[in-house]
Amino acid sequence: MRATLLGFLFAQALFLIAFTPRSNAYITAEEQIMLDWIKREGGEFKVTISRNAAGVRGIFTTQNVRKGELLILIPDHLVFSVPSVPAAEGAPLLLKELHTPCSRLGPYLRILPNESQVLTGYNFPEEYIRYLADDRLEAQVLRYFKQHSRSTFEGQNDDKMMMTIPEAIGRANISLPYYEYVVAMLSSRTFTLRKEALSMVPLLDLMNHDIRDINQLDSSLGSRGVRLSAGKDMLKGEEVTITYGDMRSDELLLYYGFLDTVTSPPRLLAVDHRNFKPNEFGDLVDQPLTGPEEDIRAEIARLQHILAKFENRLETLGPIPNTLPYLAGLLRELHDQRREAIHYELSRLQRLLEQHDGQAEL
Ligand SMILES: C[S@@+](CC[C@H](N)C(=O)[O-])C[C@H]1O[C@@H](n2cnc3c(N)ncnc32)[C@H](O)[C@@H]1O
């Protein structure tokens, strides 16, 4: 009888474990220590740290907030800034801070992501570069991001730098992948609060990207710190995001390690845009091409050529290795987004041509 009851309770417990919906929402002890530290140092916030449905760490409101209300205030003395230079050349200052045992920013530095949690073009794993499946994207990673980290790591840019790696950490030995990680972190977590500086701001740098967002950052003189105000009414528990800029999936991948989630209507990758200039990312305007007819025909031919080359490349490459399943998945999704966007634009252009032909026949 006792055995039956125990068996029944055990089965029930198993059922509950298996079918209780698991929430991603949690805050670690170190993250809570950072929040307490910010508060003691004079910060104010109506948010906490947690994870969203996709498991990505971010910040979330702890109460209903009205549009225009202050969401977060981080005092100036908790901000960490480096000169506004390419990330690979500014990184020794962050390296120094990370190697300072009693840094004033200790509670903040302890919650920064580890090497396996940061991905940008700077620390893009060699093994996966060719699966970008595009000459220009691969060149961007190899000749711009990784080459810059490597040459700086090897001391070739020392004469341009405010602080060199040995000045930052003395004789401590670090590897190139570790340096790439520090560069990647600096590049993906800084705000431009002042013209001459790149700044890391505790808590605020936990905001994830959403292109549609309208929350407002303010660090103007006299504001006693960096403030974030709600751009809209928000409910308790909502994720607080900010826009990192109007970036396409290939740019987001190389600068931040994720892809655009707003994919309807599909958007050409930056490298496929007719106004893309090699070695130049940013600010491509989505002004649809509407004519004249010879331009539409030329654009159709250009996109068809890109698509054929891309499919051919993918076939030659074969399956993406699963050494890093997260990155393999991202690359597969990038390929799908690219293909879908080119097809979508080709159909739009073909329809336009048909309209032109129809009008010509009248
Ligand atoms: C400034 S940090 C934001 C906080 C970050 N989630 C963390 O826990 O440290 C930027 C990084 O967050 C992640 N991220 C930001 N927005 C994202 C999004 N919309 N989807 C997926 N990952 C995102 C990427 O890893 C990106 O490099």
The ligand as a Gaussian input file, in Angstrom:
#p B3LYP/6-31G(d) Opt

LIG

0 1
 C       24.818000      45.102000     -25.874000
 S       24.717000      43.393000     -25.671000
 C       23.089000      43.144000     -25.073000
 C       23.056000      42.246000     -23.874000
 C       23.429000      40.812000     -24.075000
 N       22.244000      40.023000     -24.414000
 C       24.086000      40.244000     -22.833000
 O       23.505000      39.391000     -22.180000
 O       25.195000      40.641000     -22.510000
 C       24.672000      42.933000     -27.345000
 C       24.592000      41.444000     -27.575000
 O       23.306000      40.957000     -27.177000
 C       22.820000      39.985000     -28.081000
 N       21.616000      40.539000     -28.736000
 C       21.208000      41.818000     -28.754000
 N       20.036000      41.961000     -29.400000
 C       19.687000      40.732000     -29.820000
 C       18.579000      40.222000     -30.558000
 N       17.603000      41.012000     -31.002000
 N       18.547000      38.899000     -30.810000
 C       19.534000      38.083000     -30.378000
 N       20.615000      38.503000     -29.679000
 C       20.693000      39.810000     -29.397000
 C       23.959000      39.750000     -29.080000
 O       24.754000      38.713000     -28.584000
 C       24.708000      41.062000     -29.016000
 O       26.057000      40.966000     -29.423000

